[in-house]
Amino acid sequence: MRGAASIKVNKPIEEVWEFISDMSNSDQWLDGVSEPVLATEGEFAPGSTFNCKYRFDNKSHDVSYVLTSFDPPKKFGYRVKGGPHPAYNFVELKSEKGLTKINHVMEMDISQLSIGVVFLGLGPFVRLSIMMKLRKDLKRLKALLEAA
């Protein structure tokens, strides 16, 4: 199940990249995320892992973000392992006349969800929910970056 959202931020791409590619900042703009901690040593590159808490449905879940791609200052991807909905996330930045357009795509791994076949029938609602979450997160990020 895939959802996407985008937003334009009135900041240069390098500044946006510096903030969002640092996963230790994820609790500041990703709803439900807290206590992000780098779990691997060495250079930040594919394979690097961040652990955090993720609050969903009034429960706290242990989650890991595993970096899958990293191309500064344009894009990065990470797999979410554990928690209520394992997923793949891809974030892409584009510079547009001094602004930065951020595209965020989330693809949930429905094969690992406990609600199974019922989930498939709820597809349109789940997709809408994903898109609304991504939009909310991006609006929070925009407000945070533009206030700085």
ABEGO torsion letter per residue (X at the ends): XBBBBBBBBBBBAAAAAAAAABAAAAAAABBGBBGBBBABBEBBBBGBBBBBBBBBGGBBBBBBBBBABBBOAABBBBBBBEEABBBBBBBBBBBBGGBBBBBBBBBBBAAABAAEAAAAAAAAAAAAAAAAAAAAAAAAAAAAAAAX
